[in-house]
Amino acid sequence: MENIKILRGWLRISRQPQYRWAWFVTAALIYLFILLFPIPGIETKAKGALAVFGVTAFLWSSNILPVAVTGLMVLFLIPLSGSLSATETYAYFGNKAVFFVLGAFILASPIQRSGLSTRLALTVVSRFGKTQNTLIASILILSGLMSFVISSYAVTAMLFPVVIEVVQAAGAKPGGRFGLAAFLALGWGCGIGGIATLLGGARAPLALGVLRSTTNGEYDISFVEWFLWSIPLVVLLLIVSYFILLQIGKGTVVSLATARRFLEARAKSIGPISGREIGTLVLATVIVLLWIFQGKAWGLEMIAFFGVLCSFVFGLANWQEVEEDVNWGIFLMYGSAIALSAVLRDTGAAQALAENLLGSWINSGFICVVAIVITITVLTEGMSNAAAVAVMMPVGLALAAKYGIDPRAMTLGITLPSGLAFLLPVSTPVMAIIMGSGYVSPSEAFKRGLLLKLLGLLIFLAMAKFYWPLFGLRV
């Protein structure tokens, strides 16, 4: 225990500005070690690609630099290593996944800014929050459903003020069980709902971009297919999490009558529904329906751009608001991650890495999937889940080719479990936001989230083994 405390103290001190040089020296040593260390059967270009991969994984996992800055470093190192030319490297920013994420993020801005999301949240929570159990259920289900179409961390940020005011109006105090259950319902609902579609988080479009790039467009997953292949996990996890939350909040008494009066007054204060809200709701509905029914024919990114154009033509979106709402730097990470996966594939580095790391003891496709799933569920607690997906996709697809696993199943096997991040704030802004409420301590989040994570892992493996084969997905 004392050694752990010393390690934590060193990590905290080493992140201070005057000591950050040590991290950069470590990154440089990783690059040089991989580049100079003799690896039999690995060509020079492949070694260069592995060196870039090692540095990128280290920087993304340590979070010593913003992910966008690490992305820029990748774009610098790939041509420097001689693995790909600069022109080939930069061309990967034209990947369709990057533009789909861009369009989806822009469309989310008017949903938040118009007040539509706040009105929806207040309506649902006030109408269904008649008892403590139904209030917890309404927070859990609402946050899950909203994360189907808006990034999960954006939903958390939107619902946070509503939940904290409800909890305070009910008389719950920090450290109490009701406040803990309410905020865990918010975090878990957003995290679980975010894996259901391509819109709940950017890691899914990123994984699809890597899948298309690696298989030269031979394999893809449509909007509807993603939903169908992930929804059993989402539904079962929401049910399981609800029963866990009931046990957490059991035995506590709060003033729900006061909370209901607050919600009713708040709903009245925002006034009648505006034309912007109605227009945004209609546009969002149309775009989602187009993604479902015309996603393959038109392309998800084309539909997203169509929605963006309509939002500006009809005055629903405001560019100044969009500039503030969209995390532009994240696109540097997506483009660089796709470029990195391409160089690992083209040089044979991914295949070599997969065989060295996992190939010696894996003897079947399903065992391979189990190993990848366990690896990604661990990684996603130590780095952002998008970064974990970017690191694991090249390795996972190389193993899929070796063991005859459907690349789409491997893509889902990496991306869906990466959303099961319920333990630490570093993995996703969702957990960081709810821990900042004062009602969820890190120890409680870890203890309660660990059970949900383990159950989610078992549900996912059962789904991959028995449900996916019904759709022809080989594991």
N, C-alpha and C positions, 0 to 999 in steps of 0.2 A: 504493500500500500504506500509506503514511504517513497519507493522508487517511482511509482505512478505520479505522486505529488511533485516530485522533483522534475519528472519529464514534462508535466503540464506547465510547471513554472518556467522551464527552459523554453518551451514552445511559445508561451506568452511573451517572454522577454525577447526572443529571437524575431518576433514579428514587429517589434518597435523599429522605427525608421533607421536608427543608427546601426542596427544589426541585420538589416535586410540583405546586406551584401553577402552574408553567409549562405542564404538561400540561392542567390544567383551563382555563387561559386559552385555550390553543389550541383545546380543545373548544368553548368558548363562541364563539370567533371563527369556527370552522367553521359553527356553528349560525346565527350572525348573517349571515355572508357569503351562505350559501345562501338564507336567508330574505329578505335585502334585495337580492340581486343580481337584476337584471331578466332573466327567461327567457321569451322569446316563446312564447305558446301554453300556458303553465303557469298554472293557477289558483292562488289563494291557498292553498287547502287542500292542493293537491298540493305546493306549495313548502314548506309546513310539514312535510308528511310526508317530503320529501327532506331537510330540515334535520335532522329527528330521525334519519333513516337515516344521514346523514353523521357525526353525533356518535357514534351507536352503533357504526358500523364502525370509527371511529377508536379508541374506547375498548376495543372487543373486540380489535382488532389490537395495540394498545399494551400491553394487560394491566396498565394502571396502576391499575385498579380490579378487584375481584373481579367475575366475570360476573354474580353475583346482584345486586350493587349497581348495575351498569350496567342490568340488567333493571328495577330499581326506577326508575331515572332515565328509562327509556323510558316506563314507565307514567305518570310525571309529565309528561314532555314532550309526549306525544301529545295529551292534553286541552288542555295549555297552548298548543300550536300551533293549536288549533281544528280539527284534522283529523278527530278523532273525539271524541265525548262521553266523559266518565269512565265512565259506565255501560256503554257499548259496549266501551270498552277493557278494563275489568276482566272483562267477560263471557267474554273469550277464554281465561281460566284454566279454563273449563269444557270446553275442547277434550279430546277423547278421548285424544289422544296424550299429554297430560300425565299422565293417570291410568294409562295403560298403562305408562309409564316408572316411575311411583310403585310400581305393583304388582310390576313386574319387579325393581326394586331391593330391595324388601322380601323377595321370595322368595329373592334371592341371599344374604341374611343367614344363614339356617339352613344353607345349603349350605356356607358357609365355617365357621360356628361349630360345626357338628356334627362337623367333622373329616373329612367325606366327601371334600372336594376334596383335602386333604392325603393321605389314604389312596390315592385314585385316582392322584395324582401319583407317590407313592412306588412303588406297584405297577407302574405302566407303565414308569417309568424304570429300576427295578431289573430288571424282566423283559426289557426290550428293549435295555438299554444294555450289551450284551456286548462291543461294540467301539466305538472312537471314532466311527465313522460312524453306527452304529446308535444310539448315545447321543445324538448331535446330532439324528438323525432323530426319536427318541422325544420329545425336548424340543420340537422344532418342531411335530410333529403333535399332541402332547398339548395344548400351549398353543393351537394353532389350533382343535382340537375343543372344548376347554373354552370358548373365546371364542364358540362358536356359541350358548351358552345363558347365559353370564355376561359382564358387561361386561369388555372387554379389559384395562382397567387394574386391575380387581379380580383377574383371573386372573394378571396379571403380579406383583401384590403377593403372591398366594398361593403362586406357584411360585418366587418369588425366593429364599426361604430354602433351598428344596430344591436349586436349581441352584447357589447359591453354596457350599453345603456339599459337593455332589458335586464341583465344580471344585476346591475346596480339598483335599478328600480325595484327589483324583487327582494332587495335587502341582502343579497349574497355577499360575503366578505372574502377577500383573498385568502387562500388556504382552505377554503370550504369546498365541500364535495360538489355542490350544485354548480358553482362557477367553473370548477375543473371539468365537469361533465359537459357543460355548455360550450366551452372553448375547444375541448377535444372533439366535440361533435362538429364544430366549424372546421377545424383542421383536418380531421379524418374524412369528412364529407368532401371537402375540396380535393384532397389527395386521391381518394378513391374515384370520384367522378371524373377527375382529370385524365384517367387512363381509358375512358370509354370511347372517346372519339379522337379525331385528329386535331381537335380545336382546344383540348384541355391543357395542352402544354406543347412547347416547341420540340420536345425530344422525339415525338412521333413523326412529324414531318422531316426532322433531321434523319431519323432512322430510315425512312422511306427514300430520302435522297441518296443515302449510302447504298441501300438495296438496289435502286435503279442503276446507280453508277457502277457498282461491283458486278452486277449481272448484265450490264450493257442493255438495260431496258427490258430484258426477258421476263423479269418478275416485278410485280407491283401489287399493291393492296388498295382497293377502292375504299371510299368513305363507308359504304354499307358493309363491306367485308370486315373492315376493322371493328366496326360496332358489333357485328354478329359474333366475331371471334373473341371479343373481350367482355361482352355483357354478362355472361354467367359469373365471372370473377367479380365484377362490379356489384351485381345484385346480391350475391352471397356475402360479400364483404360488408356491404351496408347493413345487411341483416345481423351478421355477427357483431359488428361494431355497435349496433344499437343495443343489443343485449349486454355487451360489456359496459356501455355507458349507463344502462339502467342499474347495474350493480355498483358503479362508481357513485351515482347520485342517490342511492338507496338510503333511506333513513333521514334525509334532510328535509326541512320545512322552510319554504320561502313564501313571500307575499306575492302570489301571482296576480291577485286582483289589482295591486298597484302597478304591476308591470303591464297588465292589459290596458289600464287607463292611460299609461304613458304611450303605448303603441297607438291607441286610438287617437290621442291628441297629436301625435307626431304625423300620423297618416293624414289628418285633416290639415295640418300646417303646410304640407307640400302642395295643397291646392288641387284643383281638377287636373285631369290628365291633359298634357299639352299636345299641340300638333306635332312637335318634334318627337315626342315619345311615341305617338301613334305611327308616324312615318318610319321611325327607327324599328319599331316592332314589326311592321309590315315588311320592311326591307330585310331584316334579319331572318324572318320566316321564309321569305322567297329564296334567299341565298342558301339557307340550310337545305331546303327542298331541292334546289338545283344541285347541291353537292351530293345529295342522296340519289337523285334520279338521272342526273346528267354528268356526274363526276368523271366517269371514264371517258365519255364521248367528248366533252368540252375541255376537261382538265381542271383539277381543283384550283390551281393558281389562276386560271383564266376567269373562273367564276368569282374568285375572291376579288380580282381586279375589277370585274364588272360591278360588284357590290361597292367597291371603293369609289368608282366613278359615279355611280348613282347617288351615293351618300353626299358627294360634293355638288352634283348637279341639282339635287333637290334641297340643298341647304341643311342637311342633317349633320354633317361633319364640319368642323372648323380646323383649318390647318394649324393654327397656333396651339389649339388643344391637342391635336395629334402629335405635334412635336414634343409636347410635354409628357404625353401618355405612353408613347412607344419607346421601348428600350432599343435604340438604334445600334448600340455597340454589340448587341447579341448576334446580329447578322454576320459580324466578322467571325464570330465563333463558328457559326453554321458553315459558312463558306470554307473556312480553314479546316474544319473537321471533315468535310466531304473531300477536300483536296488531299488531306492526310490519308483517308481511307483509300483513295485512288492510287496514291503512290505506294502504299503498303501492298495493295493488290497487284499492281503492274510490275513491281520489282520482285514479287514472290516473297516479300518479307512477312506478310501476314500468315502465309502457309507455314513458313519456317517457325514463326513464333508460336503458332497454334500447336504444332507438333512437339516443340520443345517444352511447352508449358503443360499441355494436357494429353498429348498424344500417346504418352508412354503407358498410361494406366486405363484409358477409356477403351471399352471394347464393344460399345453399342451406341446407336443414335440417341436413345432415351437417356442413357447415363451421361452422354455428352450434354444434352439439354439440361439435365439436373445440375451438372457441374457449372455450366454457364449461368443458370438461374441463381444458384447459391453465390457465385462470384459477384454478379451484378447487384444482388440484394445487400451484400456487404459493402461494395464500392459506393453505392448510392448514399450511404450514410456518411461517407468520408469526403465526398465531393458533390457538386451539383449533379442532379440526375441527368441533365443534358450532357454534361461532360463525361459522366460514366458511360452513357450510351455511345458517345463519340469514340471513347477508348475501346469499348468492347465489340462494337459492330464489325470492324475488320477481322478480328480474331474469330468471332463467332461465325461469320460467313465462310471463313476459310475452313473451319471445322465442319460446317454444314456440307460443304463440297466433299470433304473427305469421307464423311459417314453417311452420305446419301440423304441428309435431312433437307426437307423443303426449306429454301432460303426464307420464305415468308414466315414459316413457323419459327425459325431462329430469330428473325427480326422481332416477332412478337415476344419470343422468349427472353429477349434482352430488354425490350422497351417497356412491356407491361410490369414486370417486377421492379423496374427502376422507379416506378411510381409508388411503390410500397415503402415510402420514406417517412416513418412515423417517430423516429427516435431522437434525432439531433437537428439543431437549427441550421447547420452547415449544408445539409442535403437539399433543402428547398426553402424558399422564403415563407412558405405556408407555416412551417413549424416555428420559424423565427418570429413571425408576426404573433402567433397565439401565445408563445412564451413571453412576448413583450407585454402581454395583458396584465401580468401580475397574478393571474389566477392559475397558471400552469407552470409549475416548477420544472427545471430540466430533469430532475430525478423522477418525478411523476410521469412526465412525457415519455421517458425512456422505459420505465417499468410497465406502464399501460400499453405503450406502443409496441413493445417487444412481443407481447402475446398476440396482438393483432397482426404483426408482421409474420410471425411463425404460422399462424392460421392461414394468412393470405398466401404464403408460400405453398402450403399443402393443397389449398384449393386450386391454385394455379397449376400445379403439377398434375392434379387429378383432371383438370380441364384439358390440359395438353395431351394427356394419355387417352382419355375416353371421349371427349367432346370434339376436339379438332379433327380426328380421323373421319367423323361424319361428313366433313366438308372436303376431304381429300388432302388434309395437311399431314405430311409424313413427319414423324418424330422418332 
